[in-house]
Amino acid sequence: MLYTRKGDNGTTKTFSCDQRISKSSAIADSLGSMDEINSFLGLVKVKAKDVKFVLHDRELNISETIDRIQQDLFIIQAELAGADKKITEEKVKWLEAIVDDIEKMLPPIKSFFVSGGTELASLSDIARTIARRAERRVVGVAQENNTQIGKDTLAYLNRLSSVLYAFARGFNHVAGITEEAPRYD
């Protein structure tokens, strides 16, 4: 059944708690933000289904990479909800390696960039901002509720926005689109 009627009064339940909590609580908000980034990444994954970046030593299939990230985000959601699940340091290093490899094919960063260019670059930039919001919500839960969120989980969320920024830049670079710096005029 797709509905239970148990949340009709504005409450929900997490894995770790027998009591119902407000849907406006910090934990519910952070879980919602994680769901939002995971869902938006589904759109990017579908749009990028045939896209690969040719890196110095391999091809990076963007759709497969996003799918793996989405699986990792479920681990983070489970951890937030109180399950005995944690992101590992290896997963953080995997994201770092992706950023490092994509960065090698790009011109150096000299300024901020105005979002745009290709559709995939724009979608990646939107995903990056959603990921940043989710990260802020998770950090808020960790700090305000004194909830134990793994250091690798926090690092993973921080690297996620870096990966999405690298994707945005990579999509534009592969399409031959020059990044536009803000004019500040």
C-alpha positions as a Python dict, from the first residue, in 0.01 Angstrom:
ca = {
    (1, 'M'): (0, 0, 0),
    (2, 'L'): (140, 341, -96),
    (3, 'Y'): (-16, 520, 202),
    (4, 'T'): (-61, 431, 569),
    (5, 'R'): (-256, 732, 698),
    (6, 'K'): (-17, 741, 997),
    (7, 'G'): (140, 1068, 884),
    (8, 'D'): (-183, 1256, 834),
    (9, 'N'): (-127, 1445, 1160),
    (10, 'G'): (213, 1580, 1051),
    (11, 'T'): (430, 1314, 1211),
    (12, 'T'): (656, 1041, 1081),
    (13, 'K'): (880, 769, 1221),
    (14, 'T'): (1246, 691, 1163),
    (15, 'F'): (1421, 357, 1179),
    (16, 'S'): (1575, 423, 1519),
    (17, 'C'): (1278, 564, 1704),
    (18, 'D'): (956, 405, 1825),
    (19, 'Q'): (808, 750, 1879),
    (20, 'R'): (670, 957, 1598),
    (21, 'I'): (847, 1284, 1518),
    (22, 'S'): (727, 1602, 1353),
    (23, 'K'): (768, 1615, 977),
    (24, 'S'): (912, 1964, 1032),
    (25, 'S'): (1192, 1835, 1259),
    (26, 'A'): (1556, 1869, 1163),
    (27, 'I'): (1592, 1496, 1105),
    (28, 'A'): (1283, 1481, 879),
    (29, 'D'): (1410, 1788, 692),
    (30, 'S'): (1754, 1634, 639),
    (31, 'L'): (1605, 1305, 522),
    (32, 'G'): (1382, 1499, 281),
    (33, 'S'): (1682, 1689, 146),
    (34, 'M'): (1871, 1364, 93),
    (35, 'D'): (1568, 1222, -90),
    (36, 'E'): (1554, 1538, -303),
    (37, 'I'): (1917, 1514, -418),
    (38, 'N'): (1884, 1142, -482),
    (39, 'S'): (1571, 1198, -693),
    (40, 'F'): (1727, 1484, -890),
    (41, 'L'): (2034, 1271, -958),
    (42, 'G'): (1793, 1021, -1115),
    (43, 'L'): (1707, 1285, -1376),
    (44, 'V'): (2075, 1361, -1441),
    (45, 'K'): (2146, 987, -1468),
    (46, 'V'): (1873, 941, -1730),
    (47, 'K'): (1986, 1246, -1930),
    (48, 'A'): (2350, 1124, -1918),
    (49, 'K'): (2278, 760, -2002),
    (50, 'D'): (2510, 755, -2304),
    (51, 'V'): (2772, 1003, -2180),
    (52, 'K'): (3126, 904, -2094),
    (53, 'F'): (3423, 1119, -2006),
    (54, 'V'): (3750, 999, -2153),
    (55, 'L'): (4001, 1040, -1873),
    (56, 'H'): (4375, 989, -1881),
    (57, 'D'): (4358, 615, -1806),
    (58, 'R'): (3994, 512, -1847),
    (59, 'E'): (3643, 606, -1950),
    (60, 'L'): (3404, 727, -1684),
    (61, 'N'): (3044, 629, -1751),
    (62, 'I'): (2847, 915, -1594),
    (63, 'S'): (2519, 728, -1560),
    (64, 'E'): (2684, 433, -1383),
    (65, 'T'): (2875, 670, -1159),
    (66, 'I'): (2558, 853, -1061),
    (67, 'D'): (2384, 524, -990),
    (68, 'R'): (2663, 428, -751),
    (69, 'I'): (2635, 770, -582),
    (70, 'Q'): (2260, 720, -544),
    (71, 'Q'): (2321, 386, -374),
    (72, 'D'): (2563, 559, -135),
    (73, 'L'): (2304, 825, -58),
    (74, 'F'): (2070, 550, 63),
    (75, 'I'): (2341, 447, 309),
    (76, 'I'): (2354, 806, 437),
    (77, 'Q'): (1976, 819, 467),
    (78, 'A'): (1979, 493, 663),
    (79, 'E'): (2249, 631, 892),
    (80, 'L'): (2047, 948, 951),
    (81, 'A'): (1742, 737, 1036),
    (82, 'G'): (1942, 543, 1295),
    (83, 'A'): (2040, 225, 1110),
    (84, 'D'): (2383, 78, 1167),
    (85, 'K'): (2508, 191, 826),
    (86, 'K'): (2805, 416, 753),
    (87, 'I'): (2984, 557, 452),
    (88, 'T'): (3341, 431, 439),
    (89, 'E'): (3661, 624, 374),
    (90, 'E'): (3701, 423, 52),
    (91, 'K'): (3382, 578, -85),
    (92, 'V'): (3514, 928, -7),
    (93, 'K'): (3841, 846, -182),
    (94, 'W'): (3645, 714, -482),
    (95, 'L'): (3471, 1053, -518),
    (96, 'E'): (3804, 1233, -478),
    (97, 'A'): (3957, 1021, -755),
    (98, 'I'): (3669, 1110, -988),
    (99, 'V'): (3715, 1482, -921),
    (100, 'D'): (4092, 1456, -963),
    (101, 'D'): (4060, 1269, -1293),
    (102, 'I'): (3800, 1505, -1441),
    (103, 'E'): (4000, 1808, -1328),
    (104, 'K'): (4298, 1687, -1534),
    (105, 'M'): (4096, 1725, -1855),
    (106, 'L'): (3974, 2076, -1771),
    (107, 'P'): (4133, 2419, -1793),
    (108, 'P'): (4233, 2559, -1453),
    (109, 'I'): (3974, 2749, -1251),
    (110, 'K'): (4039, 3124, -1250),
    (111, 'S'): (3704, 3254, -1127),
    (112, 'F'): (3350, 3157, -1042),
    (113, 'F'): (3139, 3054, -1340),
    (114, 'V'): (2787, 3144, -1444),
    (115, 'S'): (2580, 2826, -1462),
    (116, 'G'): (2462, 2726, -1805),
    (117, 'G'): (2608, 2587, -2122),
    (118, 'T'): (2472, 2243, -2193),
    (119, 'E'): (2158, 2098, -2040),
    (120, 'L'): (2364, 1838, -1853),
    (121, 'A'): (2596, 2106, -1715),
    (122, 'S'): (2297, 2307, -1595),
    (123, 'L'): (2135, 2000, -1438),
    (124, 'S'): (2464, 1914, -1267),
    (125, 'D'): (2485, 2266, -1126),
    (126, 'I'): (2132, 2238, -989),
    (127, 'A'): (2219, 1899, -839),
    (128, 'R'): (2529, 2055, -682),
    (129, 'T'): (2321, 2320, -506),
    (130, 'I'): (2069, 2061, -385),
    (131, 'A'): (2358, 1848, -257),
    (132, 'R'): (2498, 2149, -68),
    (133, 'R'): (2160, 2209, 94),
    (134, 'A'): (2135, 1841, 193),
    (135, 'E'): (2486, 1862, 339),
    (136, 'R'): (2388, 2168, 545),
    (137, 'R'): (2079, 1989, 675),
    (138, 'V'): (2278, 1680, 775),
    (139, 'V'): (2543, 1894, 948),
    (140, 'G'): (2262, 2074, 1129),
    (141, 'V'): (2120, 1745, 1256),
    (142, 'A'): (2464, 1636, 1371),
    (143, 'Q'): (2526, 1962, 1556),
    (144, 'E'): (2181, 2049, 1690),
    (145, 'N'): (2067, 1703, 1791),
    (146, 'N'): (2410, 1578, 1896),
    (147, 'T'): (2352, 1291, 1655),
    (148, 'Q'): (2652, 1080, 1566),
    (149, 'I'): (2705, 1117, 1194),
    (150, 'G'): (3022, 952, 1069),
    (151, 'K'): (3311, 1175, 966),
    (152, 'D'): (3330, 990, 635),
    (153, 'T'): (2960, 1056, 577),
    (154, 'L'): (3015, 1429, 624),
    (155, 'A'): (3322, 1417, 398),
    (156, 'Y'): (3127, 1224, 133),
    (157, 'L'): (2852, 1485, 127),
    (158, 'N'): (3114, 1757, 92),
    (159, 'R'): (3285, 1577, -198),
    (160, 'L'): (2951, 1508, -367),
    (161, 'S'): (2909, 1874, -457),
    (162, 'S'): (3266, 1874, -589),
    (163, 'V'): (3189, 1578, -816),
    (164, 'L'): (2877, 1750, -945),
    (165, 'Y'): (3072, 2071, -1010),
    (166, 'A'): (3333, 1865, -1198),
    (167, 'F'): (3052, 1704, -1401),
    (168, 'A'): (2909, 2045, -1492),
    (169, 'R'): (3247, 2175, -1602),
    (170, 'G'): (3321, 1848, -1785),
    (171, 'F'): (2993, 1849, -1978),
    (172, 'N'): (3060, 2202, -2101),
    (173, 'H'): (3424, 2128, -2182),
    (174, 'V'): (3338, 1818, -2387),
    (175, 'A'): (3074, 2021, -2575),
    (176, 'G'): (3334, 2291, -2651),
    (177, 'I'): (3152, 2555, -2445),
    (178, 'T'): (3371, 2815, -2278),
    (179, 'E'): (3282, 2885, -1917),
    (180, 'E'): (3148, 3232, -1853),
    (181, 'A'): (3287, 3427, -1560),
    (182, 'P'): (3056, 3666, -1375),
    (183, 'R'): (3096, 4029, -1489),
    (184, 'Y'): (3003, 4199, -1161),
    (185, 'D'): (2884, 4510, -1347),
}
